Amino acid sequence: MKQAFLFSTFLLLAACQKEAPQTPAADTTAYPLDHCLVSGEKLGSMGDAVSIVHDGREIKFCCDQCIPKFREDPEKYLSKLDSETK
């Protein structure tokens, strides 16, 4: 029973942890938009923008809560990015 409690606590803590921002490599394509790809909020409107690198492309978000939404369906958001930058 104690092990089940500890495991549940571990899962809860893991779910609450923020993803560490990534620094893009020199060969990474820079993010071209001034707003979050997921929420549409202006970057910096909710504090410092958060960025990740996905398949060699820098993706910026208004907050770290948008990252899991992006990771659920990256192709949806990447096609949105591509259509907005044509």
Secondary structure, 3 states (H helix, E strand, C coil): CHHHHHHHHHHHHHHHCCCCCCCCCCCCECCCCCECCCCCCECCCCCCCEEEEECCEEEEECCCCHHHHHHHCHHHHHHHHHHHCC
